[in-house]
Amino acid sequence: MPVLRLILPALLLLGLAACQQEGPAERAGRSLDRAGQSVRDTVDPPRGPVERLGRSVDRAVN
């Protein structure tokens, strides 16, 4: 059991370190997502301040 306590945190840190690098496919996917959000805002604009705030939070999180 003590060995598991040492190995598990090391694996978690290694996994987090691997998530930092971003490739060209991820950048292209993010660009497509933003384009889709812009089209959505054009077709169905947010109607109120709460909906505008929600969409801005979505953009910030994603």
PEFENLIN-V605096 format. One record per residue. N is the residue number from 1. PHI is phi in degrees with one decimal (999 if undefined). OMEGA is omega in radians with two decimals (none if undefined). D_LAST is the distance of its C-alpha to the last C-alpha in whole Angstrom. Layout:
n:N phi:PHI omega:OMEGA d_last:D_LAST
n:N phi:PHI omega:OMEGA d_last:D_LAST
//
This chain:
n:1 phi:999 omega:3.14 d_last:38
n:2 phi:-61.4 omega:3.14 d_last:38
n:3 phi:-65.6 omega:3.12 d_last:37
n:4 phi:-62.7 omega:3.12 d_last:34
n:5 phi:-67.0 omega:3.11 d_last:33
n:6 phi:-89.8 omega:-3.06 d_last:33
n:7 phi:-75.9 omega:-3.07 d_last:31
n:8 phi:-59.4 omega:3.10 d_last:28
n:9 phi:-62.2 omega:3.12 d_last:27
n:10 phi:-64.3 omega:3.11 d_last:27
n:11 phi:-65.5 omega:3.11 d_last:26
n:12 phi:-64.3 omega:3.11 d_last:22
n:13 phi:-66.2 omega:3.10 d_last:23
n:14 phi:-64.3 omega:3.11 d_last:23
n:15 phi:-64.0 omega:3.10 d_last:20
n:16 phi:-67.8 omega:3.13 d_last:18
n:17 phi:-66.2 omega:-3.14 d_last:19
n:18 phi:-70.1 omega:-3.11 d_last:19
n:19 phi:-78.7 omega:-3.06 d_last:15
n:20 phi:-75.3 omega:-3.09 d_last:15
n:21 phi:-80.2 omega:-3.12 d_last:16
n:22 phi:-122.6 omega:-3.11 d_last:14
n:23 phi:-96.8 omega:-3.12 d_last:16
n:24 phi:-65.1 omega:3.13 d_last:17
n:25 phi:-68.1 omega:3.11 d_last:16
n:26 phi:-68.1 omega:3.10 d_last:12
n:27 phi:-65.1 omega:3.11 d_last:12
n:28 phi:-65.2 omega:3.11 d_last:14
n:29 phi:-64.1 omega:3.11 d_last:11
n:30 phi:-64.5 omega:3.11 d_last:8
n:31 phi:-62.5 omega:3.10 d_last:11
n:32 phi:-65.5 omega:3.11 d_last:12
n:33 phi:-62.1 omega:3.13 d_last:9
n:34 phi:-66.1 omega:3.10 d_last:9
n:35 phi:-63.9 omega:3.10 d_last:13
n:36 phi:-63.3 omega:3.11 d_last:13
n:37 phi:-66.7 omega:3.12 d_last:11
n:38 phi:-65.3 omega:3.09 d_last:14
n:39 phi:-63.4 omega:3.12 d_last:16
n:40 phi:-61.2 omega:3.13 d_last:15
n:41 phi:-66.2 omega:3.12 d_last:16
n:42 phi:-72.4 omega:-3.10 d_last:19
n:43 phi:-74.7 omega:-3.09 d_last:20
n:44 phi:-130.4 omega:-3.09 d_last:19
n:45 phi:-65.9 omega:3.10 d_last:19
n:46 phi:-63.9 omega:-3.00 d_last:18
n:47 phi:-89.5 omega:-3.08 d_last:21
n:48 phi:-137.3 omega:-3.11 d_last:21
n:49 phi:-65.2 omega:-3.14 d_last:20
n:50 phi:-70.1 omega:3.12 d_last:18
n:51 phi:-67.9 omega:3.08 d_last:16
n:52 phi:-61.9 omega:3.11 d_last:15
n:53 phi:-63.5 omega:3.11 d_last:14
n:54 phi:-60.6 omega:3.13 d_last:12
n:55 phi:-68.1 omega:3.11 d_last:10
n:56 phi:-68.2 omega:3.07 d_last:10
n:57 phi:-66.2 omega:3.09 d_last:8
n:58 phi:-58.2 omega:3.14 d_last:6
n:59 phi:-65.6 omega:-3.12 d_last:5
n:60 phi:-67.9 omega:-3.10 d_last:6
n:61 phi:-78.4 omega:-3.09 d_last:4
n:62 phi:-92.8 omega:none d_last:0
//
